[in-house]
């Protein structure tokens, strides 16, 4: 195949961040990724449901793309695929799940929403920040400050909208994912388990699971070199 024809099969990367994060989640690997593909950053801050977030992402997305969803962005990515499977040429799901929130989790979330509406927003709590990284990084003030800066930039309205975006059961849809799929999990992720990622990999026919042994939930910030290496190697053979 001529080189220019081969290049046409390499679709742009569309990156979706997680809860109270933004495009700066990818800062440490952005230069490396931009050498591989054209980059687009999806916006999941304007809506209060996963479905609406997915519709907005599609509205502003390239015609065809490789989709990267981190954490909450992974739920949105799965819904994007359901809405437009023909446009998603490959899928990368990082530190995410297809697990539905339990009744207890929903009740707690609704209580958080009501509380958040009545008090000033001061960012994420120390406990929430610490839980988002590996235990041995919980005292890394530089890393936590980067997370808090993104949360404060998003602000109270986004906090309430994203909290309100309840997650349904996506496992029943995963066997319908036909595009090549890379799933990344982390051994020390305190928010999403390796078992959840393994279940996703078991259900998606053309999938590969990679588990990072040292990182926590925030892999693009905790292990950027490993993330970039993993994506670079996988994307060589992906559309």
C-alpha positions in Angstrom: 0.0 0.0 0.0 1.4 3.5 -0.9 2.6 5.5 2.1 0.0 8.2 1.6 -2.9 5.7 1.5 -1.6 4.1 4.7 -1.6 7.5 6.4 -5.2 8.0 5.5 -6.2 5.1 7.8 -4.7 6.9 10.8 -7.7 8.8 12.2 -7.4 11.7 14.6 -7.5 11.2 18.4 -10.5 12.5 20.2 -9.7 12.7 24.0 -12.3 12.9 26.7 -11.2 13.7 30.3 -12.7 12.5 33.6 -14.7 14.1 36.4 -13.7 17.7 37.1 -10.8 17.4 34.7 -10.1 19.2 31.4 -7.7 19.1 28.5 -4.7 19.7 30.9 -5.1 16.1 31.9 -3.1 15.3 28.8 -0.4 17.9 29.1 2.4 15.5 29.9 1.7 13.4 26.8 0.2 15.9 24.5 3.4 16.6 22.5 4.1 12.9 22.1 0.5 12.1 21.0 0.5 15.0 18.6 3.4 13.4 16.8 1.2 10.4 16.2 -2.2 11.9 15.3 -4.1 15.1 15.1 -5.6 15.8 18.5 -9.1 16.9 19.4 -10.4 17.5 22.9 -14.0 16.7 23.7 -16.1 18.8 26.1 -18.0 17.0 28.8 -18.6 20.0 31.1 -21.8 21.4 29.7 -24.4 18.6 30.3 -25.9 16.7 33.2 -26.2 13.3 31.6 -23.9 10.9 30.0 -26.1 10.7 26.9 -26.2 14.5 26.5 -22.4 14.6 26.9 -22.0 12.0 24.2 -24.3 13.9 21.8 -22.3 17.1 22.3 -19.0 15.3 21.8 -20.3 13.9 18.5 -21.7 17.2 17.4 -18.2 18.7 17.5 -16.1 15.7 16.6 -14.3 14.9 13.4 -16.2 12.8 10.9 -14.3 9.7 12.0 -11.9 9.3 14.8 -10.1 7.1 17.4 -11.8 7.8 20.7 -9.9 8.0 24.1 -12.1 8.1 27.2 -10.6 8.5 30.7 -12.7 7.6 33.8 -16.0 9.4 33.4 -14.9 10.2 29.9 -14.8 6.4 29.4 -18.5 6.2 30.1 -19.1 9.0 27.7 -16.9 7.2 25.1 -18.9 4.0 25.4 -22.1 6.0 24.8 -20.6 7.8 21.8 -19.9 4.4 20.3 -23.5 3.3 20.8 -24.7 6.4 19.1 -22.3 6.4 16.1 -20.3 3.1 15.9 -19.5 3.8 12.2 -17.6 7.0 13.2 -15.5 5.4 16.0 -12.6 3.6 14.3 -10.8 2.5 17.4 -11.5 2.9 21.2 -9.2 3.4 24.2 -10.8 3.2 27.6 -8.6 4.3 30.5 -9.3 3.7 34.2 -13.0 3.4 33.6 -15.8 0.9 33.8 -19.3 0.0 32.5 -20.6 -0.5 36.0 -23.9 1.0 37.0 -24.2 3.1 40.1 -25.9 1.3 43.0 -28.9 2.7 44.7 -26.7 3.7 47.6 -24.3 5.4 45.3 -27.1 7.3 43.6 -28.5 8.4 47.0 -25.1 9.6 48.1 -24.6 11.5 44.9 -28.0 13.2 45.1 -27.1 14.3 48.6 -23.8 15.7 47.4 -25.6 17.6 44.6 -28.0 19.2 47.1 -25.2 20.1 49.4 -23.1 21.5 46.6 -26.0 23.8 45.5 -26.1 25.4 48.9 -22.4 26.1 49.7 -19.6 27.9 47.9 -17.4 25.6 45.8 -13.9 25.4 47.1 -12.6 22.6 44.9 -12.3 18.9 45.6 -11.7 17.7 49.2 -8.4 16.4 50.4 -9.9 13.0 50.7 -11.2 13.0 47.1 -7.9 14.2 45.7 -5.9 11.6 47.7 -8.2 8.8 46.6 -7.6 9.7 42.9 -3.9 8.8 43.0 -1.9 5.8 44.2 -1.5 5.7 48.0 2.2 6.5 47.8 1.4 9.7 45.8 -1.3 11.0 48.2 1.3 13.4 49.7 2.5 14.7 46.3 1.4 18.3 46.6 2.4 19.2 43.1 0.3 16.4 41.6 -2.7 17.2 43.8 -2.4 20.9 43.0 -2.7 20.1 39.3 -5.9 18.2 39.9 -7.3 20.9 42.1 -6.5 23.6 39.6 -8.5 21.7 37.0 -11.4 21.3 39.4 -11.4 25.0 40.3 -11.2 26.0 36.7 -14.3 23.9 36.0 -16.1 25.4 39.0 -19.4 24.8 40.9 -21.8 24.5 37.9 -19.7 21.8 36.3 -19.3 20.0 39.6 -23.1 19.8 40.0 -23.7 18.9 36.4 -21.1 16.1 36.4 -22.3 14.7 39.7 -25.8 14.6 38.3 -24.7 12.5 35.4 -25.7 9.1 36.7 -24.1 6.0 35.1 -26.2 3.2 33.8 -25.2 -0.4 33.1 -23.1 -0.5 30.0 -21.9 -4.1 30.1 -24.8 -5.4 28.0 -23.6 -3.2 25.1 -19.9 -4.1 25.1 -20.2 -7.3 23.0 -21.4 -5.0 20.2 -18.2 -3.0 20.1 -16.5 -4.1 16.9 -13.6 -1.7 16.6 -10.1 -2.4 18.0 -10.2 -1.5 21.7 -7.4 -0.9 24.2 -8.3 -1.0 27.9 -5.9 0.4 30.5 -6.3 -0.3 34.2 -4.0 0.4 37.2 -3.2 -1.9 40.1 -3.4 0.9 42.7 -6.5 2.6 41.3 -8.8 3.3 44.3 -11.7 4.4 42.1 -12.0 1.8 39.4 -10.8 -1.8 39.8 -8.8 -4.0 37.6 -11.7 -6.5 37.8 -14.0 -4.0 36.2 -11.5 -3.5 33.3 -11.1 -7.3 32.9 -14.8 -7.7 32.7 -14.9 -5.1 29.9 -12.0 -6.9 28.1 -13.8 -10.2 28.4 -16.9 -8.7 26.7 -15.4 -6.6 23.9 -14.4 -9.0 21.1 -11.3 -7.2 19.7 -9.8 -5.9 22.9 -6.5 -5.8 24.7 -6.1 -5.1 28.5 -3.0 -3.5 29.9 -2.5 -3.2 33.6 -0.1 -0.7 35.1 1.4 -2.1 38.2 2.5 1.1 40.0 0.0 3.8 39.0 -3.3 4.9 40.7 -6.4 6.3 39.0 -4.7 9.4 37.3 -2.5 7.5 34.9 -1.9 10.3 32.4 -0.4 12.4 35.2 1.0 9.6 37.4 2.7 7.5 34.7 2.8 9.7 31.5 5.8 8.0 30.0 4.2 4.6 30.3 0.8 5.8 29.0 2.5 7.4 26.0 4.6 4.3 25.3 1.5 2.0 25.6 -0.6 4.2 23.3 2.2 4.7 20.8 2.7 0.9 20.5 -1.0 0.1 20.2 -1.8 2.9 17.8 0.8 1.6 15.3 -1.7 -1.1 14.4 -4.9 0.8 15.0 -6.9 2.9 12.5 
